[in-house]
Structures are given as structure tokens and as C-alpha cells.
Amino acid sequence: MFNKSIGHLKENNMTYGEHFIFACVNGLFCIKTGLLLIIHSIIPACFSCAGANLTNYLNTVFTNDNELLSLKTRVEAFKKIVYHYRSTEYKNYKKECNE
């Protein structure tokens, strides 16, 4: 279970804290909307937009999150390239100085 959790965090490029906040906020919003939809099922005039609002909200959040995830992944890849270049450059410099 632990390895699956670590894999999920890496797959989504999130820390545990980031994932915790993201999942809790969206989970609580879904619970709140679920309660409103139960009331709506009993009294159709109440909270008639709750389902549509939930769908639109989650679509926006996950679309924005995927864009941020993509950007974060690209930044991490760029950092690795820069680190590799700098370490190679440093090794070459060190060789030149020792000769």
C-alpha cells in the first residue's frame, strides 16, 4: 500500500501535503454538494444547479491541475537537464585545472 501511495504521488508530481490538501478540499466540496443534491431530490426547487455546479467546478479544478502538473513536470525535467549540464561542465573544468 505504501509503495502504491508513493507511486501515485510521483505520478501526479505532488508532495504528500499538496495531495492531502487537494484531495480534502475536493472531497469536502463533493460531500457538501452531495447533501445539497439529496435535499434537491426531495424538494426539486431547492439547489437545482448543485449538480451542474459540482461538475463545472471539478472540470475546472482538474483541467487547471493537469495544466499545472504538466508545467511542474516540464520544470523538473529542465532542472535535471541543467543539473546534468552543470555537473558535466564542472567535471570538464576540474579535469582542465588538474592537467
Secondary structure as UniProt FT lines:
FT   HELIX           2..11
FT   TURN            12..13
FT   HELIX           16..42
FT   TURN            44..49
FT   HELIX           50..98
//
